């Protein structure tokens, strides 16, 4: 078809607008209750972040009641009964990775509860473990030692950074996404618009919904509290089709302005894990600044009941493509 100059200009304008806007997606995976066991594998691996944990496999986790599910709920937690010996293994915990990988997609987590407590470092994120950091990493939910709010962060190979100012509700904490720079702090956004986005505050409101949209033009993260009347119906009700055009300003926005997202991110798995102490939560200055007692490892070793609330509770995960 031959386009005149007016049509060409209109088409280009439309394409430019679509790069900034959302899109329509269809439900690809609905993960609920016992479906977590068939959709994820339990990674009994050494903790890459050097935490005071021992990640266990699925049979062990179920036998020790570190994971259980009903028809509409999935829970995973760390051990809260064992006093550890300093020279022995870390506290038993759980790390799961989705069997499927995703490129451009939207994922919505309906979460009732997240781990809390001194020494805890929970995370809900995506990466390709076999190609990190070249394959990219998106931390959707992450924090340590009950310090609110949530921080969403990208970690990549070199030559990827974010603008200091973007259209988002949160506050930019760092702009260099390169995992080899600045101690792998990544380019992060603190969800300062809502301190209930993490830890005890999140749990006090019965949680809510986290959503992440990944395209080659941008990556966005949203958070809506459980009783937020402005939360989009399609996101919070597991609709078969969603339209992110109507989801409002994201909490965190990572555009491709200074980062070719297509070349810095490949097919990623969803990972959910709870470690204790480790490179971030156990960093002496970070731990002390959190107002937590003793040192991190000693606290984790000697206070099992402090981890009664160190668990994830999910109602569902919906993935749209």
N, C-alpha and C positions, 0 to 999 in steps of 0.2 A: 504494500500500500504506500502510495506517495504522500508525504506529509508536507504541508506548507509551513512557512516560518512560524505562523501563529500556533499551529498544532504542535510543532516541535517544541516551542517555548513552553506551552502548556504541559506537554509530557515531561519535560525536564523539571519543571516546577513541581509536578506531582511526585516524581521520583525523589526529589530533594525533600519534600514534605514527608513522604513515607519513611525516609531514613530516620527522621526524628520521632515519628509517631509509633504507636504500637501496632499490633497485628491480630489476626484471628487464627486460633489454633484449635485442633481437635484432640480429644482425649486419646492417649496412647497406652498409658498404664495407670491402673487404679490399684493401689496397694493398701490393704486394710487388714487389721487383726492378724490372724494366722498366715495370711498371704505374705507377710514379711519374711517368713521362713523359706518360702520358695522363691522370693524375689531378691533376697540378699544372701551372701555367704559370710560366715563368721571368720574373721581373720585372726588366727592364733599366731601372731607374729611378734617379734621384738618391737617395742614402741619406737618408731623413727624419731620421736621428739624426746626420748630418754626419760620418760615418766616413771614414777614409782608404781607401775602396774604390771600385771601379767595378763595379757589378752588370751582368753580361752575360746575353745571351739564351741560349736552349737550344743552338742550333747552335754558338755561340761557346764555350759551356761544354764541349760535347762535343769540339769541335776542339782545345781547349786542355787537355783531360783534367781539367777541373775538376769533371766529373760523369761517372760511368759506372755501369753496372748489369749484374747477372747475373740469372739466374732467381730468385734469392732474396736479393739484396743490392743496396742503392742507396747510392751515395757521392756527396757534394758537398763541395767544398773551396775554399780560396783558393789563389791562385798562390803557389808557393814557389821560383821560379827567377829572378824579375826584380828588379833593383835599380832603384828608382824615382828620378826626378828631382824635386826639391822643387816645381817649378812645373808638373809633369806630372800626369796623372790618377792616382787611387789604385790600390791593388793589386786586380787582378781577383778577383771573388768572386761568390757565388751567393745569390740570394734567391728562394724559390719560394712560391707561394700556391695553395691547393687550388681546383679548379674548382667544387666544391660548397660550399655554406654549411650551417651547422648551428645549431639552437637548443638544445633540451633533448636531451642525448646523452651518451654516454661515448666517449672516445677512448683507445686504448692504443697506446703507442709502444714497440716492441721495438728498442732502440738498443744497438749494439755499441760505439760510439765517438762521442765528441763533440770539437769543436775545443778545443785547449789551446794555451797560450803567452801570453807578455806581449803586450798590445795586442789580444787577441782578445775579442770580445763576441758569443758565440753565443746564439741564442734559438730556442725552440720555443713557439709562442704562437698565440692566436686573436684576431681582431678583424674589424671591418668597416671597411676602409680609407676608404671613401667617406663614412662617418658616424662618424669618430673625433673625440672620445671618447664621443659620445652613444650609440654602439652598443656600447660596452664593450670591454674588452681583458682577456684572461686570459693571463698569462705562466706557462707550465707549467715550462719549463726556461730559466734565464737566469743569467748571471754574467759576470764580467770578470776578465782578467789572472790566471787560474788560482786565484783566491781562492775557497776552498771554505767552506761548502757551497753547494748550489743555493738560489736564492730564487724562490718562486712569488708572483706579485703580481697584483692587480687594478688597472686604471686605468679611471675612469668619468667621467661628467659630475658636477656638484655634487650634494650631498645623498646621499652614500653613504659609510658608514663601517662598520668592523668592531669587535666587542667586543675589549677588551684581553686577555681570557682566553676561550679556547674549548677544545673537546675535540679536540686535535690533538697530533701527535708533535713538530712543529716549534715554533719560537719566533717569536712575533709581533714584527716589526720596526717596523711602522707601521700605523696604523689608519684614516687618512683616504684613501679611494680616489680622491678628486677630482683629476683630472689638472691642474686649474688651480691647485692648492695645493701648497706645499712642493716646488716645482721638479719636479712630476710624478713624485714618488717613489712614489705609489700606496700601497695597503695591502698590505704584503708579509709573507711568512712565510719565515724561514730554516730549512732542513731540518737543524737542528742535531743531530737524532737520528742522522744518518748523513752523515759528511763525505765518503763515497764517492759522494755523490749528484751530484757535479760535478767536472769537470776531470780532472787526472791521476789522482786517486783513482778516479773512475768508470772511466777507461780501464784502470786496473791490474786491475780485476776483470771485465773484458770486459763492462762496462756492466750493463744490466738493463732494467727496464720502468718507464715512467712512465704513469700513467693519470689522466685528469681526468673527473669527472662534473659536468655542469652541469644544474641544475634551477632552477625558479623559487623554490625554498626554500633552496637552498644550492649552493655550488660546492666540490668536494673534489678534492684532488690526492694521489695515492699514489706512492710509489717503492719498488720491490723490487730488491735486488741480484740478479745473474745466478744465484747459487747459494743464494739464500734459500729454504730448504725450506718456509717459511711462506707464500710467495707463492701467491695463489689460482690453482688450476689453470685455471679458465675464462679468467682474464685473460692468463695467460702462454702458453696453448696455442691462442689464437685460436678459442675455442669459438663455435658458432653462437648460443648464448644465454648470457648472463652474469647473475649476481645479485650486485649490489654490497652487499647485506645482509651477505655473508660475507667482505668484504674487509678488515675490521678498521678500527681507528682511522686516519684519513687523516694524511698528513704535514702537510697544510695544509687548513684548514676555514674557509670563508667563508659564514656564515649570513646570512639575510635579516633579522636582528634590527633593524638600523638602516639597511637598504638594500633598496629594492624592486628586486630583481634583474630581475624581469620587465620593468620600464620602463627599466632601465639597460643592458640587453643585448638586442641584436637578433640576426639571423642573422649568424654569423661564419664567416670562412674560417680554415683552418689555415695558418699561415705558419712557414716555417723559413728562417733566414738566419744568415749570419756576416758581421758587420761588424768593422772594426778601428778602434781609438781611438774617435772620436766623443764624444758628449755625456757618456757614463758612463765607458767604459774609458779615454778620453783626457783626462778631467778631471785636471788636474795633481796635485791632492791625492790623488785616488783612485789614479792611476797610481803616484805615489811611495810611497804606503802599501802598495802591492802588492809592493814590493821589486824592481820592474822597473828595468832600466838606462836611462840617457839620458832623453830625453823620448819620448812615445809615437810621434809622427809620424816623428821621425828614426829611431827603432828600426824601425818598419815599413818605411820607405823603404830602409834600408841593410842589412837582414838577412833576405833571402828564405828562407834555409834554416831560420830560426827557426820557420817555419810548415809544416814537414814534417808535423807532427801536427795541423794546423788543419783537420780534416775531420770531417764527420758520416758515420756508417755505420749505416744502418737495415736491419733484417731485415724489418720490416713496420710498417704502421699499420692498426689495425682500429677502425672507427667503428660504434657501436651506437646504435640509436634505439628 
